């Protein structure tokens, strides 16, 4: 059916372009001087190849806190601050049925398939972490922090897909993957070095957020009336608008800080009752657990000092990872195709428990750090997960996720919800909503928020 909806070029310029050029208006109000609530932070930690399901999922909601499955044993002290949801389906990978490992990581935070027409080029979608960074990144010196255990290189070409899909989860735009840092010392210098810090907000011409909100609201209404090809073009435009929004956020933040300081109120500065910042010791050996734990500690320190509020950590990728620390040298991937061989199943279960243990190290440390009226963990959303359900069969019907932290009071933790009906995009949409990030369009295949996860659901 022919689409009869038309916009004049003049209307577009008046409704969108001209509005963005407005200066800061005198009628903009200053924030009232009152103590600020600690900000919400968002972090993702990844492991490939799925899990041994009967050792990951609790037997029942009632047994979650008292008798957790073996894979979650390391989280036992903080299970009351964790949330497990079963029933989250991944992105169906057709027409890329022969590329499960190329897609398990690249779809994890995008909830979207690559463009099948340009398989050899990156073209997938902005990832959830970067959507969050676009909204809150102006408040911090680093909009986001990307970490990895291994170099982001991989030599395989499943279904003709670009090699970058195997090793990247963060995409600042549909065509721009973000590199991750693997050297802890470089990360520490980046966080607190005296040189120019990447991502440092620069002075920008002041803009009126209320006017920008009108632009974005009009764009959302417009999107519903456009054909798919024009929707994609509008989406790209909105992504560019987000960079403007980050600049506005930085301006607003400085205005608020100035007003609070004038009133004698401390806001983002650390309170006397807050825990002192943790110390970082760079490991000298090659023990994987020590390496991963220092990367997790760097994440904690970045959040504790409000150097960034968004991070990702790719614990490993599907290219020959082994765990000699566990007493065997078999590669992770080879063991996942176990066909129910008991010894191979045991090794996969041990690898899963090991990776969750590193996540638990981070989460438990955050639970001990005082911040405001609670803990650092109370003010965070920490997600551990994997891009496959079962590495043996490459299924994606019940993706394993662990959520830790209360998101400042919006997530209801201490539960296992065994019968959630939703998909990967729904989960990401829910987490961003709990962080307070507004969305002008769905994340990938999302259709809703998963209200069962929230307080007052």
C-alpha positions as CSV (number, residue, x, y, z in Angstrom):
1,X,0.0,0.0,0.0
2,X,1.4,3.4,-0.9
3,X,2.3,5.6,1.9
4,X,0.5,9.0,1.4
5,X,2.1,10.7,4.4
6,X,4.4,13.6,3.2
7,X,6.5,16.2,5.0
8,X,7.5,19.5,3.5
9,X,11.2,20.3,3.7
10,X,10.3,23.6,5.3
11,X,8.4,21.8,8.0
12,X,11.3,19.6,8.8
13,X,13.6,22.6,9.1
14,X,11.3,24.5,11.4
15,X,10.4,21.5,13.5
16,X,13.8,19.9,13.9
17,X,16.8,21.8,12.7
18,X,16.0,25.4,13.9
19,X,15.0,24.3,17.3
20,X,18.4,22.8,18.0
21,X,20.0,26.2,17.5
22,X,18.2,28.0,20.4
23,X,20.4,29.6,23.1
24,X,20.0,29.1,26.8
25,X,16.8,31.0,27.8
26,X,16.6,33.2,30.9
27,X,13.5,31.4,32.0
28,X,15.4,28.2,32.7
29,X,15.1,27.5,36.4
30,X,18.0,26.6,38.7
31,X,17.8,23.4,40.7
32,X,16.7,23.7,44.2
33,X,19.5,23.3,46.7
34,X,19.1,19.9,48.2
35,X,21.3,16.8,48.7
36,X,21.5,14.8,45.6
37,X,20.7,11.1,45.5
38,X,23.6,8.9,44.4
39,X,23.5,8.3,40.6
40,X,22.6,4.9,39.2
41,X,25.4,3.0,37.4
42,X,25.0,0.3,34.8
43,X,27.5,-2.5,34.1
44,X,27.5,-5.6,31.9
45,X,29.9,-8.6,32.2
46,X,29.9,-11.3,29.6
47,X,30.9,-15.0,29.1
48,X,30.3,-17.0,25.9
49,X,28.9,-20.4,25.1
50,X,26.0,-20.8,27.5
51,X,25.7,-22.8,30.7
52,X,24.9,-26.2,32.0
53,X,21.3,-25.4,32.7
54,X,20.4,-27.7,35.5
55,X,23.4,-26.3,37.4
56,X,22.5,-22.7,36.8
57,X,18.7,-22.3,37.2
58,X,17.3,-22.7,40.7
59,X,15.0,-25.6,41.3
60,X,12.2,-23.2,42.4
61,X,11.7,-19.6,43.4
62,X,11.5,-20.7,47.0
63,X,14.9,-22.4,47.0
64,X,16.8,-19.5,45.4
65,X,18.0,-17.9,48.6
66,X,18.5,-21.0,50.7
67,X,19.7,-23.6,48.2
68,X,21.2,-21.9,45.2
69,X,22.4,-24.0,42.3
70,X,26.1,-24.8,42.1
71,X,26.9,-22.1,39.5
72,X,25.6,-19.4,41.9
73,X,27.2,-20.6,45.1
74,X,29.8,-17.8,45.0
75,X,27.0,-15.3,45.1
76,X,25.3,-16.8,48.2
77,X,26.2,-13.9,50.5
78,X,24.6,-11.4,48.2
79,X,21.7,-13.4,46.7
80,X,19.3,-11.1,48.5
81,X,20.6,-8.3,46.3
82,X,20.4,-10.4,43.1
83,X,17.5,-11.1,40.7
84,X,17.3,-14.0,38.3
85,X,14.7,-14.1,35.5
86,X,14.1,-17.2,33.3
87,X,12.2,-16.9,30.0
88,X,14.3,-14.3,28.2
89,X,14.7,-15.4,24.6
90,X,17.6,-14.2,22.4
91,X,17.4,-12.8,18.9
92,X,16.4,-15.5,16.4
93,X,19.5,-15.7,14.2
94,X,17.9,-16.7,10.8
95,X,19.1,-16.1,8.1
96,X,22.5,-16.5,9.9
97,X,21.9,-20.0,11.1
98,X,25.5,-21.0,10.6
99,X,26.9,-18.2,12.7
100,X,25.9,-18.8,16.3
101,X,29.3,-17.6,17.7
102,X,29.5,-14.5,15.5
103,X,26.1,-13.4,16.9
104,X,26.1,-14.4,20.6
105,X,28.2,-11.4,21.7
106,X,27.2,-8.8,19.0
107,X,23.5,-9.3,19.6
108,X,23.8,-9.4,23.4
109,X,23.5,-5.6,24.0
110,X,21.9,-4.7,20.7
111,X,19.1,-7.3,20.6
112,X,19.4,-7.0,16.8
113,X,20.8,-8.9,13.9
114,X,23.4,-7.5,11.5
115,X,22.4,-6.2,8.2
116,X,22.2,-9.3,5.9
117,X,22.9,-7.1,2.9
118,X,26.3,-6.0,4.1
119,X,27.6,-9.0,6.0
120,X,31.3,-8.1,5.6
121,X,30.7,-4.6,7.2
122,X,29.7,-3.8,10.7
123,X,26.0,-2.6,10.6
124,X,23.9,-3.8,13.5
125,X,22.6,-1.2,15.9
126,X,23.6,1.0,18.8
127,X,24.1,-1.1,22.0
128,X,22.2,-0.6,25.3
129,X,25.3,0.5,27.2
130,X,25.9,3.3,24.6
131,X,22.3,4.4,24.7
132,X,22.8,4.8,28.5
133,X,26.2,6.5,28.0
134,X,24.6,9.0,25.5
135,X,22.2,10.0,28.3
136,X,24.4,10.1,31.4
137,X,27.9,10.4,29.9
138,X,27.9,14.2,30.1
139,X,28.0,13.9,33.9
140,X,31.3,12.1,34.1
141,X,34.8,12.4,32.7
142,X,34.4,9.1,30.8
143,X,31.0,8.5,29.1
144,X,31.6,4.8,29.3
145,X,34.3,2.2,30.0
146,X,34.9,-0.8,27.8
147,X,37.1,-3.7,29.2
148,X,38.0,-7.1,27.9
149,X,40.2,-10.0,29.0
150,X,41.4,-10.9,25.5
151,X,42.4,-8.9,22.4
152,X,39.4,-8.2,20.1
153,X,40.7,-10.3,17.2
154,X,39.2,-13.4,15.7
155,X,39.9,-15.2,12.4
156,X,36.6,-16.9,11.4
157,X,34.0,-16.0,8.9
158,X,30.7,-17.7,9.7
159,X,28.0,-16.8,7.2
160,X,30.4,-14.2,5.7
161,X,30.0,-11.9,8.8
162,X,32.6,-9.3,9.7
163,X,35.1,-10.6,12.3
164,X,34.3,-7.7,14.6
165,X,30.9,-9.3,15.4
166,X,32.8,-12.1,17.3
167,X,34.5,-9.8,19.8
168,X,32.5,-6.6,20.3
169,X,29.4,-5.9,22.3
170,X,29.5,-2.1,22.4
171,X,28.5,-0.1,19.4
172,X,28.3,3.7,19.5
173,X,26.4,3.7,16.3
174,X,25.1,0.9,13.9
175,X,28.5,1.0,12.1
176,X,30.9,1.8,14.9
177,X,32.1,-0.9,17.3
178,X,34.0,0.4,20.4
179,X,37.3,-1.1,21.2
180,X,37.9,-2.5,24.7
181,X,41.1,-2.2,26.8
182,X,42.8,-5.3,28.1
183,X,45.7,-3.8,30.0
184,X,44.8,-3.0,33.7
185,X,47.5,-0.5,34.1
186,X,46.4,1.4,31.0
187,X,42.8,1.4,32.4
188,X,44.1,2.8,35.7
189,X,46.0,5.5,33.9
190,X,43.0,6.3,31.8
191,X,40.7,6.6,34.8
192,X,43.1,8.8,36.9
193,X,46.0,9.8,34.8
194,X,47.0,13.4,34.6
195,X,47.0,13.5,30.8
196,X,44.0,14.5,28.8
197,X,41.3,12.0,29.6
198,X,39.4,10.5,26.6
199,X,35.7,11.5,26.8
200,X,36.3,14.6,28.9
201,X,33.3,16.9,28.3
202,X,34.2,20.1,26.5
203,X,32.6,23.5,26.8
204,X,29.6,23.7,24.4
205,X,27.2,26.3,23.4
206,X,24.3,26.2,26.0
207,X,21.1,24.7,24.7
208,X,17.6,24.4,26.2
209,X,16.7,20.8,27.2
210,X,13.0,21.6,27.1
211,X,13.3,22.6,23.4
212,X,15.3,19.4,22.7
213,X,12.6,17.3,24.4
214,X,10.1,18.8,22.1
215,X,12.2,17.9,19.1
216,X,12.6,14.3,20.3
217,X,9.0,14.0,21.2
218,X,8.0,15.2,17.7
219,X,10.4,12.8,16.2
220,X,8.9,9.9,18.1
221,X,5.4,10.8,16.8
222,X,6.8,11.2,13.3
223,X,8.5,7.8,13.4
224,X,5.2,5.9,13.8
225,X,3.9,7.4,10.5
226,X,7.0,6.7,8.4
227,X,7.8,3.6,6.3
228,X,10.6,1.3,7.5
229,X,13.4,2.8,5.3
230,X,12.6,6.3,6.6
231,X,12.4,5.1,10.1
232,X,16.0,3.9,9.8
233,X,17.1,7.3,8.5
234,X,15.3,9.0,11.4
235,X,16.9,6.6,13.9
236,X,20.3,7.6,12.6
237,X,19.3,11.3,13.0
238,X,18.2,10.7,16.6
239,X,21.5,9.0,17.4
240,X,23.3,12.1,16.3
241,X,20.9,14.2,18.5
242,X,22.0,12.1,21.5
243,X,25.5,13.6,21.2
244,X,23.9,17.0,21.5
245,X,21.9,15.8,24.5
246,X,25.1,14.7,26.2
247,X,26.5,18.2,25.9
248,X,23.3,19.6,27.3
249,X,23.5,17.2,30.2
250,X,27.0,18.3,31.0
251,X,25.9,22.0,31.0
252,X,22.9,21.2,33.3
253,X,25.2,19.3,35.6
254,X,27.6,22.2,36.0
255,X,24.7,24.6,36.6
256,X,23.3,22.3,39.3
257,X,26.7,21.9,40.9
258,X,27.2,25.7,41.0
259,X,23.8,26.2,42.5
260,X,24.3,23.6,45.2
261,X,27.8,24.8,46.0
262,X,26.5,28.4,46.4
263,X,23.9,27.1,48.8
264,X,26.6,25.2,50.8
265,X,25.3,21.8,49.8
266,X,27.5,18.9,48.7
267,X,26.0,16.8,45.9
268,X,28.3,14.5,43.8
269,X,31.3,15.1,46.2
270,X,31.8,12.1,48.4
271,X,30.1,12.3,51.8
272,X,32.0,11.8,55.0
273,X,30.1,8.6,55.7
274,X,31.0,7.0,52.3
275,X,33.6,4.3,52.2
276,X,37.1,5.4,51.1
277,X,38.0,4.6,47.6
278,X,39.4,1.1,47.1
279,X,43.0,0.5,46.3
280,X,44.1,-1.2,43.0
281,X,47.0,-3.6,42.9
282,X,48.1,-4.7,39.5
283,X,48.8,-8.5,39.5
284,X,52.2,-9.6,38.3
285,X,51.5,-13.2,37.4
286,X,49.3,-14.7,34.7
287,X,46.7,-16.2,36.9
288,X,43.4,-15.6,35.2
289,X,41.3,-15.1,38.4
290,X,43.7,-12.4,39.6
291,X,43.6,-10.6,36.2
292,X,39.8,-10.7,36.0
293,X,39.4,-9.5,39.6
294,X,41.7,-6.5,39.1
295,X,39.6,-5.6,36.0
296,X,36.5,-5.9,38.1
297,X,38.1,-3.8,40.8
298,X,38.8,-1.1,38.3
299,X,35.2,-1.1,37.4
300,X,34.3,-0.7,41.0
301,X,36.7,2.2,41.4
302,X,35.4,3.9,38.3
303,X,31.8,3.7,39.7
304,X,32.9,4.6,43.3
305,X,34.6,7.8,42.1
306,X,31.9,8.6,39.6
307,X,34.5,8.6,36.8
308,X,31.9,6.8,34.6
309,X,28.4,5.4,35.1
310,X,28.4,2.8,32.3
311,X,30.7,-0.1,31.7
312,X,31.1,-3.4,29.9
313,X,33.5,-6.2,30.6
314,X,33.9,-9.0,28.0
315,X,35.3,-11.8,30.2
316,X,36.2,-14.0,27.3
317,X,35.3,-14.6,23.6
318,X,34.8,-17.7,21.6
319,X,38.3,-18.1,20.3
320,X,40.4,-20.7,22.1
321,X,40.0,-19.7,25.7
322,X,41.3,-22.2,28.3
323,X,41.3,-22.3,32.1
324,X,44.4,-24.1,33.3
325,X,43.8,-22.7,36.8
326,X,40.9,-25.2,37.0
327,X,43.2,-28.1,36.5
328,X,42.6,-28.8,32.8
329,X,43.8,-27.2,29.5
330,X,40.8,-28.0,27.3
331,X,39.4,-25.0,25.4
332,X,36.0,-23.7,26.6
333,X,34.3,-24.0,23.2
334,X,35.4,-27.6,22.6
335,X,33.9,-28.7,25.9
336,X,30.6,-27.1,25.3
337,X,29.9,-29.6,22.5
338,X,29.8,-32.4,25.1
339,X,26.9,-34.5,23.9
340,X,26.2,-35.3,27.6
341,X,29.7,-36.6,28.2
342,X,29.9,-36.4,32.0
343,X,33.6,-35.2,32.2
344,X,33.0,-32.5,29.5
345,X,29.9,-31.3,31.3
346,X,31.8,-31.1,34.5
347,X,34.4,-28.9,32.9
348,X,31.9,-26.6,31.3
349,X,30.1,-26.3,34.7
350,X,33.5,-25.4,36.4
351,X,34.2,-22.7,33.8
352,X,30.8,-21.2,34.3
353,X,31.2,-21.2,38.1
354,X,34.6,-19.6,37.7
355,X,33.3,-16.8,35.6
356,X,30.4,-16.1,37.9
357,X,32.9,-16.2,40.8
358,X,34.7,-13.2,39.3
359,X,31.4,-11.4,38.9
360,X,30.6,-12.2,42.6
361,X,34.0,-10.8,43.6
362,X,33.0,-7.5,42.1
363,X,29.4,-7.5,43.4
364,X,30.4,-8.5,47.0
365,X,33.0,-5.8,47.2
366,X,30.4,-3.2,46.0
367,X,28.0,-4.4,48.7
368,X,30.6,-3.5,51.4
369,X,31.1,0.1,50.2
370,X,29.0,2.7,51.9
371,X,27.4,5.3,49.7
372,X,24.7,7.8,50.8
373,X,22.1,5.9,52.8
374,X,23.1,2.5,51.5
375,X,25.8,0.8,49.5
376,X,27.4,1.3,46.2
377,X,25.7,-1.9,45.0
378,X,22.3,-0.4,46.0
379,X,22.9,2.3,43.4
380,X,24.0,0.0,40.6
381,X,22.6,-2.4,38.0
382,X,25.2,-5.1,37.4
383,X,24.4,-7.7,34.8
384,X,26.3,-11.0,34.2
385,X,25.2,-13.1,31.2
386,X,26.0,-15.1,28.1
387,X,24.7,-15.0,24.6
388,X,23.7,-18.7,24.4
389,X,21.5,-20.8,26.6
390,X,23.1,-24.1,25.7
391,X,26.5,-24.2,24.0
392,X,26.0,-27.8,23.0
393,X,22.9,-27.1,20.8
394,X,23.3,-23.3,20.4
395,X,19.8,-22.7,21.8
396,X,18.7,-19.2,22.8
397,X,15.2,-19.7,24.3
398,X,16.2,-19.0,28.0
399,X,19.3,-16.9,28.0
400,X,21.1,-16.9,31.4
401,X,21.3,-13.6,33.1
402,X,22.1,-12.5,36.7
403,X,21.1,-9.0,37.8
404,X,22.7,-7.6,41.0
405,X,21.9,-4.3,42.6
406,X,18.7,-2.4,43.3
407,X,19.2,0.5,40.8
408,X,18.6,3.1,43.4
409,X,15.4,1.3,44.6
410,X,13.7,0.5,41.3
411,X,14.6,-3.2,41.0
412,X,13.1,-5.8,43.4
413,X,15.9,-8.2,44.2
414,X,16.3,-11.4,46.3
415,X,14.1,-13.3,43.8
416,X,14.1,-15.9,41.1
417,X,11.3,-15.3,38.6
418,X,10.8,-18.6,36.8
419,X,8.3,-17.8,34.1
420,X,9.1,-14.4,32.6
421,X,7.7,-13.9,29.0
422,X,10.1,-11.6,27.2
423,X,13.1,-11.2,25.0
424,X,16.6,-9.8,25.1
425,X,15.5,-6.4,24.0
426,X,12.7,-6.3,26.6
427,X,15.3,-7.0,29.3
428,X,17.6,-4.2,28.2
429,X,14.7,-1.8,27.8
430,X,13.7,-2.6,31.4
431,X,17.2,-2.0,32.8
432,X,17.5,1.3,31.0
433,X,14.1,2.3,32.3
434,X,15.2,1.5,35.9
435,X,18.3,3.6,35.3
436,X,16.0,6.5,34.2
437,X,17.1,6.5,30.6
438,X,14.3,7.6,28.3
439,X,13.9,5.7,25.0
440,X,12.6,7.1,21.8
441,X,12.4,3.7,20.1
442,X,12.6,0.0,21.0
443,X,16.0,-1.6,21.7
444,X,16.3,-4.2,18.9
445,X,13.4,-6.7,19.1
446,X,12.0,-5.2,22.3
447,X,8.2,-4.8,22.6
448,X,7.8,-3.9,26.3
449,X,9.3,-3.5,29.8
450,X,9.4,-6.5,32.1
451,X,7.4,-5.0,35.0
452,X,7.8,-8.1,37.2
453,X,11.4,-7.1,37.8
454,X,10.5,-3.8,39.3
455,X,9.4,-2.5,42.7
456,X,5.7,-1.8,42.8
457,X,5.1,-4.1,39.9
